[in-house]
Amino acid sequence: MDLLKQLADAIVILIRVGAAFRLVYCLVRMGMNEEESAMYKRRAKNSVVFYIIAESIWQLKEIILSYYQ
């Protein structure tokens, strides 16, 4: 059971770091190229939405598990 919890924690950290790097990448590319700025702005917004949904799902899982334990 500990291995499964460690794996889940690693996935959560990977999601957080990946979303942060994706946001920073999009912001840097947005500043470098004015022509494609709208595309990278949309991609940055989608990265933030993905992060919010992923964290919400994770917290909902934790609430459900704590309720039934």
C-alpha positions in Angstrom: 0.0 0.0 0.0 2.9 2.4 0.7 4.3 1.8 -2.8 0.9 2.8 -4.3 0.8 6.0 -2.2 4.3 6.9 -3.2 3.4 6.4 -6.9 0.3 8.5 -6.6 2.3 11.3 -4.9 5.0 11.1 -7.6 2.3 11.5 -10.3 0.8 14.5 -8.5 4.3 16.2 -8.3 4.9 15.4 -11.9 1.5 17.0 -12.9 2.3 20.1 -10.9 5.9 20.5 -12.2 4.8 19.8 -15.8 2.0 22.3 -15.7 4.3 25.0 -14.3 7.0 24.3 -16.9 4.4 24.4 -19.7 3.1 27.7 -18.4 6.6 29.2 -18.2 7.4 27.9 -21.7 4.3 29.4 -23.2 4.9 32.7 -21.6 8.5 32.8 -22.8 7.5 31.9 -26.4 4.7 34.5 -26.2 7.3 37.2 -25.5 9.7 36.0 -28.2 7.2 35.8 -31.1 4.5 38.4 -31.5 2.9 36.7 -34.5 2.1 33.5 -32.6 1.3 35.3 -29.3 -2.4 34.4 -29.4 -1.7 30.7 -29.9 0.7 30.6 -26.9 -1.7 32.6 -24.8 -4.4 30.0 -25.5 -2.0 27.2 -24.7 -1.0 28.9 -21.4 -4.7 29.3 -20.5 -5.3 25.6 -21.3 -2.4 24.6 -19.1 -3.8 26.5 -16.2 -7.3 25.0 -16.8 -5.7 21.5 -16.9 -3.9 22.1 -13.6 -7.0 23.3 -11.9 -9.0 20.3 -13.1 -6.2 17.9 -12.1 -5.9 19.4 -8.6 -9.7 19.3 -8.2 -9.9 15.7 -9.1 -7.1 14.9 -6.7 -8.7 16.7 -3.8 -12.1 15.2 -4.5 -10.5 11.7 -4.3 -8.9 12.6 -1.0 -12.2 13.8 0.4 -14.0 10.7 -0.7 -11.3 8.4 0.7 -11.2 10.2 4.1 -15.0 10.1 4.3 -15.1 6.3 4.0 -12.1 5.5 6.2 
